[in-house]
Amino acid sequence: MDLRDIFACSACGIPMDWEQAHMRVTCGCDRSGGSTVGLHIRKARRDDGPALRALCLRFFHHTDLISYGGKFEITDCESLVAERDGRLVGLLAYLWREDAGDCLVVAFAVAGGDQGRGVGAQLQGWLEGECRGRGVGRVILSTTNDNLPALYFYQRRGFQIVSVLPGVIQEELRSILSGAEPPGFGGIPVRDEIRLQKQLSASEDDRA
């Protein structure tokens, strides 16, 4: 496993880590990577635990995921996984809050070489279908201030920013990482938690 494989350059394909990645504005003319051929979405099994932990370590540098005012161990959450050619290429970990009528997304990650190929959209669509099946009408997710690709992805798919919590992620990460500062996207300091939500319609089925 290449530990830099968090993102992949859209021009040359080399793997990149958080600090090496940069944003650029394009017209969207290159749409060749959007195929979902060979992609399989399923619920995670117990024996997926090591692979889920490895993917979290690659993306987040730890498996105690910080959000919603708490810490969540990835293997304690329900998860959806995306597989292609026998490889785990994406995960979406979540928790149900039946009393509040919503679903909390705890972790969402797609391997660098599979980004832009419909993996994230398929995972999100499957979860939203699960929500409708349970009568859950809202999905809430949390990301960090530096994660510009995530903010782009979520807002294009119907999520709205509902709150910003300045400094909370930075404080928690310092305690977990013994004072170390984790790399942020493009060198942006990881500081704030940003929460977004999406209200689901009763009739739409994104898994179709």
BELDACOR-V871056 format. One record per residue. N is the residue number from 0. RES is the residue in one letter. SS is DSSP state (H for helix, E for strand, C for the rest). BURIAL is 1 if it has 9 or more other ideal C-beta (glycine too) atoms within 8 Angstrom, else 0. D_FIRST is the distance of its C-alpha to the first C-alpha in Angstrom with 2 decimals. Layout:
# BELDACOR-V871056
N:RES:SS:BURIAL:D_FIRST
N:RES:SS:BURIAL:D_FIRST
This chain:
# BELDACOR-V871056
0:M:C:0:0.00
1:D:C:0:3.79
2:L:C:0:6.05
3:R:C:1:8.67
4:D:C:1:7.86
5:I:C:1:10.79
6:F:E:1:13.24
7:A:E:1:13.80
8:C:C:0:17.03
9:S:C:0:19.67
10:A:C:0:21.38
11:C:C:0:18.98
12:G:C:0:15.66
13:I:C:0:13.62
14:P:E:1:10.92
15:M:E:1:12.67
16:D:C:1:12.81
17:W:C:1:15.98
18:E:C:0:18.29
19:Q:C:0:17.59
20:A:C:1:18.30
21:H:C:0:21.96
22:M:C:0:24.27
23:R:C:0:26.55
24:V:C:0:29.42
25:T:C:0:29.57
26:C:C:0:32.03
27:G:C:0:29.48
28:C:C:0:30.54
29:D:C:0:27.11
30:R:C:0:26.67
31:S:C:0:24.94
32:G:C:0:21.63
33:G:C:0:23.28
34:S:C:0:23.23
35:T:C:1:22.41
36:V:C:0:22.96
37:G:C:0:20.93
38:L:E:1:19.95
39:H:E:0:20.91
40:I:E:1:21.63
41:R:E:0:22.52
42:K:E:0:23.11
43:A:C:1:20.53
44:R:C:0:21.49
45:R:H:0:21.57
46:D:H:0:18.91
47:D:H:1:16.40
48:G:H:0:16.63
49:P:H:0:13.53
50:A:H:1:11.31
51:L:H:1:13.54
52:R:H:1:13.35
53:A:H:1:9.58
54:L:H:1:9.98
55:C:H:1:13.03
56:L:H:1:11.72
57:R:H:1:9.29
58:F:H:0:12.39
59:F:H:1:15.30
60:H:C:0:14.47
61:H:C:1:16.40
62:T:C:1:17.28
63:D:E:0:21.00
64:L:E:1:21.41
65:I:E:1:24.51
66:S:E:1:26.88
67:Y:C:0:30.45
68:G:C:0:31.71
69:G:E:0:29.60
70:K:E:0:26.27
71:F:E:1:24.49
72:E:E:1:22.00
73:I:H:1:19.61
74:T:H:0:20.45
75:D:H:0:24.13
76:C:C:1:24.05
77:E:E:1:24.49
78:S:E:1:21.58
79:L:E:1:21.11
80:V:E:1:17.87
81:A:E:1:17.17
82:E:E:1:15.86
83:R:E:1:15.73
84:D:C:0:15.81
85:G:C:0:14.70
86:R:E:0:11.51
87:L:E:1:11.90
88:V:E:1:12.02
89:G:E:1:14.47
90:L:E:1:16.51
91:L:E:1:19.97
92:A:E:1:21.42
93:Y:E:1:25.18
94:L:E:1:28.42
95:W:E:1:31.87
96:R:E:1:34.93
97:E:C:0:37.69
98:D:C:0:40.44
99:A:C:0:39.35
100:G:C:1:38.63
101:D:E:1:35.14
102:C:E:1:31.43
103:L:E:1:29.12
104:V:E:1:25.59
105:V:E:1:23.56
106:A:E:1:20.02
107:F:E:1:18.95
108:A:E:1:15.50
109:V:E:1:14.13
110:A:C:1:10.74
111:G:H:1:11.52
112:G:H:1:12.01
113:D:H:1:14.22
114:Q:C:1:16.39
115:G:C:0:19.95
116:R:C:1:19.90
117:G:C:1:21.84
118:V:H:1:19.23
119:G:H:1:20.49
120:A:H:0:24.06
121:Q:H:1:23.80
122:L:H:1:22.45
123:Q:H:1:25.19
124:G:H:1:27.81
125:W:H:1:27.13
126:L:H:1:27.48
127:E:H:1:30.66
128:G:H:1:32.02
129:E:H:1:31.45
130:C:H:1:33.29
131:R:H:1:36.22
132:G:H:0:36.46
133:R:C:0:36.91
134:G:C:0:39.28
135:V:C:1:36.96
136:G:C:1:37.87
137:R:E:1:35.52
138:V:E:1:31.80
139:I:E:1:30.97
140:L:E:1:27.72
141:S:E:1:26.76
142:T:E:1:24.67
143:T:E:1:24.97
144:N:C:1:27.10
145:D:C:1:24.36
146:N:C:1:22.43
147:L:H:1:24.41
148:P:H:1:22.25
149:A:H:1:22.73
150:L:H:1:26.44
151:Y:H:0:26.82
152:F:H:1:25.19
153:Y:H:1:27.20
154:Q:H:1:30.51
155:R:H:0:30.44
156:R:C:1:30.17
157:G:C:0:33.17
158:F:C:1:32.12
159:Q:E:0:34.42
160:I:E:1:33.94
161:V:E:0:36.21
162:S:E:0:35.58
163:V:E:1:34.04
164:L:E:1:33.79
165:P:C:0:33.79
166:G:C:0:31.98
167:V:H:1:30.99
168:I:H:1:27.19
169:Q:H:1:27.54
170:E:H:0:29.74
171:E:H:1:27.57
172:L:H:1:24.37
173:R:H:1:26.38
174:S:H:0:27.43
175:I:H:1:23.99
176:L:C:1:22.33
177:S:C:0:25.45
178:G:C:0:26.64
179:A:C:0:23.49
180:E:C:0:23.20
181:P:C:1:19.87
182:P:C:0:19.08
183:G:C:1:20.62
184:F:H:1:20.29
185:G:H:1:21.78
186:G:H:0:22.90
187:I:C:1:25.06
188:P:C:0:25.72
189:V:C:1:24.59
190:R:C:1:28.00
191:D:C:1:29.38
192:E:E:1:28.81
193:I:E:1:29.80
194:R:E:1:30.83
195:L:E:1:31.44
196:Q:E:1:33.11
197:K:E:1:34.04
198:Q:E:0:37.19
199:L:C:1:36.86
200:S:C:0:39.72
201:A:C:0:40.99
202:S:C:0:41.08
203:E:C:0:37.87
204:D:C:0:35.18
205:D:C:1:31.87
206:R:C:0:30.43
207:A:C:0:32.98
